[in-house]
Amino acid sequence: MRIRLFPWLLALCLATGVAQAAGPLAFATIDRSGWPTPLINAADFDTASRAEILMFGKALLASEALDEKALKQRLGVKQLDLKSIDQVRQRFWRLLLNNYQLASRDCEGEAFCLAVRNLAQLRQLAASFTGRSKSTYGPWAEASARFHQQYLNEQLRLAALFPTVSSEIQRIDPAEMLGDELEDRQFLLTFDDGPSPRGGRTDELLEVLRAYDLHSLFFVLGDSFQARLSQSSAGQMRELYDNQCVGVHGWEHKSHSSWGAWQNSVIHSANLANRTLADEYQPRFRPPYGQRRSDSAGFFKAQGLQLMLWNIDSQDWSRKVSAQDAIQRVQTLMLLWRRGIILFHDTHAKAAQAVPALFEANQHNGVQWLDCRSLR
């Protein structure tokens, strides 16, 4: 018996399969206890930053020697777009060069301090880098090499699939915020998928943020927001998010690149948040999974919405990533990218543990936690 698969069902199956394929096979985590010194001041931050930049650069350089067959096997994909991978590699090298030069401005006498004037010199330095110039860095170097190999796999997998499955790996439109447009050492905390039911993890996290005088951006799901609103009132919702910022994540956590009702999802959730919160609401949209249509820029502009992605992902939603894993991963990526939009989820308990640890580890080293209320 032959089973007929209707065209719409076939399209749905293909879209679902591809969307699932965009996710990494494993998440990069690291034990930073091998790094010998805390990040007490700006010089400490820069030393650690130079080391992570060179280690990632070494992994990135090695990946360029892989042919298409080897890349497919390494990334666990059946098809890939080499042009997309090349674009991402080039963008990474531009960022690494700029970041290394920023981290090396006043590093005389510090570890891993060699002058780099251009990309060719950075590539040469990364190729020869081992991280073991001093014996005290040996344990870190081993852990960092593993981390950056796996982290690069995550990024190249997204790049390989990007022409078919959009994600945070590249902009589709220049107006999209990714995180690399922030100033050096500026970081914005963002939280997806809330709010939780009353008295839940969103409430716990907001108490933590207020205790540290942090002002962050929450991307709420319309259905969860409506459910929480029905438990309380508009006044209580404004009190919940007082002095924070709220954007929208769609009405449901579905891919907005393949969902037929994606425009209604955006409009409905934005209208609900705007009329309920007023002062706390910001006209910003974050697509679930980072997936959006290639022709959607005009729609967002017409709605007065800015699309915000991220460049530092904590992966705190995963059961395979502990709170400590998320903390160490984010810290390492802060050193690597030196600026960015950090993604957590307020519906998971790990964010409330990670925020204090990151704040305390970066109190006096030049890190600035961006106030969401200052965004333009």
SEVEX-766217 format. One line per field, with one value per residue (C-alpha): x, y, z; residue in one letter; residue number from 1. Coordinates in pm, 1 decimal. Example, Ala and Ser with C-alpha at 12.3 -4.5 7.8 and 13.67 -1.06 7.14 Angstrom:
<pts>
px	1230.0_1367.0 .
py	-450.0_-106.0 .
pz	780.0_714.0 .
residuo	A_S .
num	1_2 .
</pts>
This chain:
<pts>
px	0.0_132.8_81.8_3.7_172.5_-17.1_199.8_121.1_211.0_532.2_627.4_552.9_766.3_1054.5_1033.9_1018.0_1309.7_1525.7_1438.7_1545.2_1864.2_1970.1_2041.8_2391.3_2460.5_2633.2_2691.0_3032.7_3100.6_3420.2_3568.5_3745.6_3914.1_4233.6_4265.3_4509.5_4378.2_4037.7_3923.3_3983.1_4070.0_4075.0_4423.4_4310.6_4008.3_4226.9_4480.8_4207.7_4042.8_4360.8_4399.3_4042.9_4064.1_4379.6_4241.5_3923.2_4128.9_4341.0_4026.1_3882.1_4203.4_4218.9_3860.1_3956.1_4158.6_3847.6_3685.4_3309.3_3291.1_3489.9_3279.0_2954.4_3083.0_3211.7_2897.3_2652.9_2469.9_2376.7_2390.7_2577.3_2636.1_3005.4_2940.0_2751.1_3028.0_3287.9_3089.8_3069.1_3437.5_3528.4_3303.4_3458.6_3811.2_3717.9_3578.1_3876.6_4123.8_3940.4_3896.8_4260.0_4378.9_4145.5_4274.4_4638.8_4646.4_4829.8_4949.2_5325.6_5463.9_5141.4_5088.5_4999.6_5093.2_5224.4_5159.0_4919.4_4877.2_4669.3_4475.9_4771.3_4967.4_4673.8_4631.5_5001.6_4990.0_4681.5_4841.8_5139.6_4944.1_4938.1_4848.2_5132.8_5388.0_5371.9_5317.1_5044.7_4818.2_4843.1_4517.5_4326.7_4472.6_4351.8_4000.1_3985.8_4095.3_3812.7_3561.0_3643.4_3648.8_3295.3_3175.8_3303.8_3115.0_2795.3_2853.4_2958.7_2658.6_2428.8_2621.7_2603.6_2224.8_2159.2_2039.2_1764.3_1718.2_1767.1_1922.3_2125.5_2444.7_2393.6_2182.6_1921.2_1867.0_2115.6_1859.4_1871.1_2057.9_2304.5_2523.2_2843.5_2725.4_2765.2_3070.0_3368.9_3286.2_2916.8_2677.9_2298.8_2117.0_1807.0_1560.4_1321.1_1003.2_837.4_660.4_625.2_305.0_273.8_536.9_754.2_1098.1_1036.0_956.0_1268.1_1490.8_1345.2_1423.2_1784.1_1810.6_1677.5_1916.7_2206.2_2046.5_2040.0_1790.8_1735.6_1519.3_1252.9_1107.7_767.3_544.1_195.9_12.7_221.0_179.7_-197.0_-211.6_-16.0_-231.8_-548.2_-405.0_-348.0_-405.8_-239.8_-119.9_42.8_209.6_355.0_474.8_630.7_840.2_894.5_1221.6_1287.0_1212.3_975.7_979.0_789.5_880.5_563.9_234.2_362.1_709.8_699.4_930.9_821.6_981.9_741.0_427.3_147.2_16.5_351.0_242.1_-64.5_156.7_384.1_105.4_-114.4_166.7_303.7_-39.0_-102.0_231.2_206.2_-142.0_-69.3_273.4_310.1_637.4_810.9_726.8_982.2_892.3_1139.0_1084.0_1297.7_1201.1_1190.0_1502.4_1618.1_1417.2_1252.9_1156.8_1406.5_1141.1_1017.6_1221.4_952.3_685.9_886.3_964.0_595.1_505.1_772.5_948.9_1321.7_1437.1_1689.8_1894.9_2193.2_2559.9_2616.5_2393.7_2400.3_2216.6_2060.3_1745.4_1929.9_1924.4_2281.5_2396.3_2410.7_2392.3_2769.2_2816.8_2607.1_2805.9_3142.7_3024.8_2891.8_3204.3_3427.6_3219.1_3226.0_3605.2_3601.3_3351.3_3409.4_3057.1_2718.5_2358.8_2341.5_2055.2_1909.0_1557.5_1361.4_1148.1_1451.1_1612.9_1969.1_1941.1_1882.3_2202.6_2409.3_2339.4_2491.8_2797.2_2865.1_2804.2_3041.2_3312.6_3313.1_3266.2_3590.1_3728.9_3554.7_3246.3_2935.6_2595.3_2388.5_2069.7_1791.8_1617.2_1901.7_1853.4_1756.0 .
py	0.0_341.7_620.9_958.0_1251.3_1573.0_1867.3_2075.4_1784.0_1720.8_2086.2_2074.4_1765.2_1915.8_2244.4_2067.9_1842.0_2127.5_2341.3_2063.3_2013.3_2372.8_2302.0_2184.6_1819.9_1912.0_2232.5_2369.7_2392.3_2467.5_2444.7_2777.5_2675.2_2618.7_2992.1_3099.9_3446.0_3608.4_3887.9_4154.5_4448.3_4557.0_4414.1_4073.7_4082.4_4174.4_3899.5_3637.9_3793.2_3769.2_3405.6_3310.7_3505.5_3321.6_2982.9_3038.5_3175.8_2860.7_2644.6_2870.3_2856.2_2476.2_2447.0_2617.3_2310.0_2087.6_2003.6_1979.1_1609.3_1653.1_1953.1_1762.5_1479.6_1711.0_1924.7_1636.0_1776.1_1620.9_1947.5_2270.6_2603.9_2679.3_3043.6_3097.0_2928.3_3146.4_3462.7_3369.3_3283.6_3620.9_3804.7_3613.8_3705.3_4074.6_4061.7_3868.4_4116.9_4414.8_4244.8_4134.5_4486.7_4625.5_4370.0_4449.3_4827.4_4841.2_4486.9_4528.5_4278.2_4076.9_3720.8_3654.2_4009.3_4034.9_4323.5_4247.5_4505.9_4309.7_3990.3_3803.6_3856.7_3746.0_3429.0_3354.6_3414.0_3195.6_2913.2_2894.4_2953.8_2678.0_2867.8_2696.0_2976.0_2961.0_2636.1_2795.4_2817.6_2451.1_2328.1_2622.0_2568.4_2208.9_2300.3_2607.8_2418.6_2167.4_2444.0_2647.2_2343.4_2254.8_2615.6_2664.0_2350.8_2510.3_2826.7_2659.9_2428.8_2729.9_2888.5_2571.5_2563.0_2937.2_2967.2_2716.7_2774.0_3127.9_3179.4_3427.1_3343.1_3618.4_3925.6_3913.9_4290.2_4557.0_4686.4_4362.5_4386.4_4104.3_4230.4_4313.2_4672.3_4748.7_4925.5_4733.3_4556.3_4643.0_4354.3_4343.3_4076.6_3938.6_3670.4_3470.3_3262.9_3423.9_3511.5_3219.3_3171.2_3408.1_3349.8_3147.8_3179.9_3512.4_3668.1_3512.5_3644.9_3994.6_4006.2_3915.0_4185.3_4450.8_4340.4_4410.7_4722.0_4560.3_4656.9_4389.4_4308.5_4036.9_3886.2_3754.7_3499.1_3634.2_3327.1_3313.8_3687.7_3659.0_3368.8_3566.8_3873.0_3669.3_3568.8_3928.9_4270.0_4521.8_4712.0_4402.7_4328.4_4679.0_4629.2_4294.6_4448.3_4788.1_4949.5_4658.9_4638.6_4408.7_4307.2_4022.6_3670.0_3596.5_3457.0_3100.7_2954.6_2849.1_2914.6_3243.9_3147.7_2862.8_2943.2_3075.7_3295.7_3454.1_3810.0_3781.1_3628.3_3930.9_4191.3_4026.7_3983.5_4335.1_4495.2_4303.2_4396.3_4759.4_4826.0_4641.6_4779.8_5117.0_5244.3_4906.8_4796.8_4840.2_4773.2_4487.9_4137.2_3828.4_3536.5_3192.3_2996.1_3311.6_3196.0_3461.7_3496.0_3644.0_3890.7_3998.3_4318.5_4536.2_4395.9_4472.9_4822.9_4885.2_4769.1_4990.3_4685.1_4622.5_4263.5_4170.4_3851.6_3761.9_3666.3_3503.9_3205.5_3056.2_2738.3_2743.9_2572.5_2245.3_1970.6_1892.7_2240.0_2307.7_2653.7_2644.8_2538.2_2832.9_3075.3_2956.2_2941.0_3297.2_3427.5_3268.2_3413.5_3755.0_3738.1_3619.1_3864.7_4152.5_4285.8_4138.1_4048.2_3758.9_3511.2_3348.1_3217.4_3344.3_3029.3_2824.4_2847.4_2874.9_3241.9_3352.3_3168.5_3288.4_3661.6_3714.5_3504.0_3697.2_4032.4_3959.1_3817.0_4132.2_4412.2_4607.2_4495.1_4743.3_4536.6_4753.9_4593.9_4794.2_4947.2_4834.1_5167.0_5344.8_5148.2_5345.2 .
pz	0.0_-93.5_156.2_4.3_179.9_112.2_2.4_312.4_539.3_348.9_384.3_755.7_804.7_613.6_802.0_1138.3_1055.0_935.3_1238.2_1471.4_1270.1_1332.5_1697.2_1796.7_1865.3_2192.7_2388.6_2474.3_2847.8_3035.2_3382.3_3427.3_3753.3_3553.3_3487.4_3759.0_3851.1_3910.4_3680.0_3942.8_3719.1_3356.2_3298.2_3427.8_3196.4_2898.3_2966.3_2982.3_2677.4_2468.4_2565.5_2470.3_2142.9_2041.8_2138.4_1939.0_1650.5_1653.2_1625.5_1354.6_1153.1_1173.7_1050.0_724.1_625.9_626.1_294.3_247.4_330.5_651.0_752.4_703.6_920.2_1190.4_1204.0_1169.0_866.4_533.7_340.9_401.0_234.5_203.2_113.5_438.8_638.3_468.4_546.3_913.1_929.4_777.6_1023.9_1312.4_1199.2_1178.3_1530.9_1664.4_1518.0_1663.6_2000.2_2023.8_1948.8_2216.3_2467.0_2382.9_2407.8_2743.0_2796.9_2817.2_3065.7_3075.1_2949.5_2584.5_2486.9_2131.8_1895.5_1609.4_1334.4_1084.8_1025.4_877.7_1198.0_1412.2_1208.3_1243.4_1619.1_1659.1_1458.3_1693.9_2015.2_2275.9_2592.8_2772.0_2759.5_3136.4_3322.3_3534.1_3227.3_3127.9_3289.5_3142.5_2794.1_2778.7_2889.0_2664.4_2353.8_2403.5_2467.9_2160.2_1934.9_2044.4_2047.2_1693.1_1590.1_1725.4_1526.3_1200.9_1217.7_1234.9_947.8_739.2_767.8_760.8_401.6_484.9_857.6_984.8_1327.1_1528.8_1338.1_1079.0_1016.7_743.9_763.6_882.4_1135.0_1336.2_1667.9_1723.2_2008.0_1823.9_1776.2_2149.1_2292.3_2425.0_2756.0_2730.5_2794.0_2792.2_2993.6_2821.3_2926.4_2709.1_2743.2_3048.9_3248.3_3484.9_3685.4_3981.5_4249.9_4011.1_3858.6_3685.0_4022.8_4175.6_3898.2_3916.4_4288.3_4206.5_3939.0_4176.2_4448.7_4210.3_4056.3_3711.6_3441.1_3180.2_2881.9_2900.8_2584.3_2687.1_2519.4_2459.3_2587.3_2907.2_2957.0_2911.1_3156.6_3417.5_3356.4_3416.5_3755.1_3855.6_3695.9_3466.5_3772.5_3916.5_3582.7_3577.2_3932.5_3837.4_3558.1_3721.1_3605.3_3367.7_2995.3_2810.7_2445.8_2280.3_2177.0_1981.7_2105.4_2109.0_2104.6_1741.5_1451.6_1295.9_965.7_889.2_1093.9_878.2_1161.2_1247.7_1173.5_1395.4_1663.5_1661.3_1643.0_1907.3_2161.4_2101.2_2143.1_2465.1_2621.8_2509.9_2645.0_2969.5_3057.6_2884.6_3037.8_3064.3_2710.1_2432.0_2065.7_2019.6_1892.2_1938.6_1715.2_1880.1_1783.3_1605.0_1303.5_1085.6_722.1_479.8_359.2_702.0_748.6_588.5_818.9_1134.0_1011.3_937.6_1289.3_1444.8_1588.2_1608.2_1582.3_1851.0_1840.0_2059.9_2033.2_2374.1_2446.0_2796.3_2683.7_3031.4_2906.3_2844.4_3105.5_3001.8_3108.7_3483.1_3637.0_3687.5_3324.9_3209.6_3426.3_3298.0_2938.2_2946.3_3119.7_2856.3_2572.6_2738.1_2725.7_2365.0_2214.8_2465.6_2411.6_2352.1_2412.7_2658.1_2632.8_2944.7_3018.7_3317.9_3322.3_3432.4_3776.2_3642.9_3545.3_3905.6_4005.2_3709.6_3733.6_4081.2_3994.4_3672.9_3839.3_4125.8_3898.1_3682.3_3933.7_3884.4_3548.7_3322.4_3238.4_3202.3_3238.5_2993.3_3127.4_2892.9_2948.7_2768.7_2444.6_2136.2 .
residuo	M_R_I_R_L_F_P_W_L_L_A_L_C_L_A_T_G_V_A_Q_A_A_G_P_L_A_F_A_T_I_D_R_S_G_W_P_T_P_L_I_N_A_A_D_F_D_T_A_S_R_A_E_I_L_M_F_G_K_A_L_L_A_S_E_A_L_D_E_K_A_L_K_Q_R_L_G_V_K_Q_L_D_L_K_S_I_D_Q_V_R_Q_R_F_W_R_L_L_L_N_N_Y_Q_L_A_S_R_D_C_E_G_E_A_F_C_L_A_V_R_N_L_A_Q_L_R_Q_L_A_A_S_F_T_G_R_S_K_S_T_Y_G_P_W_A_E_A_S_A_R_F_H_Q_Q_Y_L_N_E_Q_L_R_L_A_A_L_F_P_T_V_S_S_E_I_Q_R_I_D_P_A_E_M_L_G_D_E_L_E_D_R_Q_F_L_L_T_F_D_D_G_P_S_P_R_G_G_R_T_D_E_L_L_E_V_L_R_A_Y_D_L_H_S_L_F_F_V_L_G_D_S_F_Q_A_R_L_S_Q_S_S_A_G_Q_M_R_E_L_Y_D_N_Q_C_V_G_V_H_G_W_E_H_K_S_H_S_S_W_G_A_W_Q_N_S_V_I_H_S_A_N_L_A_N_R_T_L_A_D_E_Y_Q_P_R_F_R_P_P_Y_G_Q_R_R_S_D_S_A_G_F_F_K_A_Q_G_L_Q_L_M_L_W_N_I_D_S_Q_D_W_S_R_K_V_S_A_Q_D_A_I_Q_R_V_Q_T_L_M_L_L_W_R_R_G_I_I_L_F_H_D_T_H_A_K_A_A_Q_A_V_P_A_L_F_E_A_N_Q_H_N_G_V_Q_W_L_D_C_R_S_L_R .
num	1_2_3_4_5_6_7_8_9_10_11_12_13_14_15_16_17_18_19_20_21_22_23_24_25_26_27_28_29_30_31_32_33_34_35_36_37_38_39_40_41_42_43_44_45_46_47_48_49_50_51_52_53_54_55_56_57_58_59_60_61_62_63_64_65_66_67_68_69_70_71_72_73_74_75_76_77_78_79_80_81_82_83_84_85_86_87_88_89_90_91_92_93_94_95_96_97_98_99_100_101_102_103_104_105_106_107_108_109_110_111_112_113_114_115_116_117_118_119_120_121_122_123_124_125_126_127_128_129_130_131_132_133_134_135_136_137_138_139_140_141_142_143_144_145_146_147_148_149_150_151_152_153_154_155_156_157_158_159_160_161_162_163_164_165_166_167_168_169_170_171_172_173_174_175_176_177_178_179_180_181_182_183_184_185_186_187_188_189_190_191_192_193_194_195_196_197_198_199_200_201_202_203_204_205_206_207_208_209_210_211_212_213_214_215_216_217_218_219_220_221_222_223_224_225_226_227_228_229_230_231_232_233_234_235_236_237_238_239_240_241_242_243_244_245_246_247_248_249_250_251_252_253_254_255_256_257_258_259_260_261_262_263_264_265_266_267_268_269_270_271_272_273_274_275_276_277_278_279_280_281_282_283_284_285_286_287_288_289_290_291_292_293_294_295_296_297_298_299_300_301_302_303_304_305_306_307_308_309_310_311_312_313_314_315_316_317_318_319_320_321_322_323_324_325_326_327_328_329_330_331_332_333_334_335_336_337_338_339_340_341_342_343_344_345_346_347_348_349_350_351_352_353_354_355_356_357_358_359_360_361_362_363_364_365_366_367_368_369_370_371_372_373_374_375_376 .
</pts>
